[in-house]
Amino acid sequence: MKSISGTNLEQAKSHNRRVVIEAIRTNGPLSRAAIARLTALTTQTVSNIVEELASSKLLKADAPQKVARGQPITPYSINPSGAYSIGLELERHHAAGVLTDLSGTVRARIRRAIDRPTPAEAMPILAEITEELQRSYRFDRQRLLGVGIAMAGRYATEGVTSLTPIALPGWQDFPVAPELHNLVGVPVLVENDATAAAIGERLYGVARGLNSFVYLFLGGGIGAGMFLDGHLYRGSRNNAGEIGHIIVVPNGLACRCGKRGCLDRYISLGAAYEYLDIRDPDEHTQAELDALVENGGEAIDRWLDAAVEPMRQVIDFLELAFDPQTVVLGGQMPSSILERLVQRLEPLYDPVNPSAERNIPRIMIGATGNDTAILGAAALPVFSETNPQFDVLQKPVG
Ligand SMILES: [Zn+2]
């Protein structure tokens, strides 16, 4: 069983609430006594918190279980309809949104075709999607935790920089969170797509309950989201995990960052498009591009062959640097291609300690497929409200 220690200090009440929610989220339904054991909180503290969370409908009491001796035990679980969240995704050619409940189940979904919008054009569209999602599913709007947005990007203080893999015109330094908050009136959280996907996989996917893992997001570029010792690791300027610009081939292919031989130039979808001789990806929709990659035949084989060694090097580097339990691969790459890439990765370089027993594979494929970024976005407000280490996440606006 996974656990995280609580504290009995009165001022840490909100932290303790998060610790209790996290214990149930990672272990499944738990009795008060089991929660107390796992969190090292007193039975009285746990009872108070469980009562409070149950009355605010974030937890629900399941059917009591008979035990050999004494009173039946009541397990508590996360109440799916206790809170809701909206995730938004903005790409060059589409904007999309999902409404999820507290268990991560999608309750409504909307997708709009767009054409490389400026921020001024995109904000009303995102606000409209947010409003329509709330209209299309009957729920208590007071229970909406907020809106999360996943955007590809290297970050400056205020927004994405021009080095973002799919830089859209006019987005440099645009303050997305406060601008959208003004339109929708609920807290708005913005994260880069790799970090959002890592949060989504930890709350609902293959990384549930893992304390240290690296999520590799393969899209227009490649980026990493990192959970280390239970904390989301963001770096001093929110750019930790910008691994697309690690040099893997000295004096290799020129990269738009100014260096040569960057990982981005070999592993990303952008690199795959070059092998397919797609000159301007902007002339195609994402669905068209996915189809071209999936039916790319021999050109895609050649690209995979070229991508495997740089990928092995980076996995080796990540394992040596961070000692994660596993490396999760996902992103916008079609799943069939992702699976072919993973098959070719073996043999990986020898692990740090080859004789150490492993109960988790070194490489895993994320659970959320093409929905990775948008579900990760929807997970942001939930994570911010319920994770004990939420303080390391960007403060929500609103
Ligand atoms: Zn580069």
Residues whose N, C-alpha, C, O or C-beta is under 5 A from the ligand:
A	BS01	ZN	G244 H245 C255 C257 K259 C262
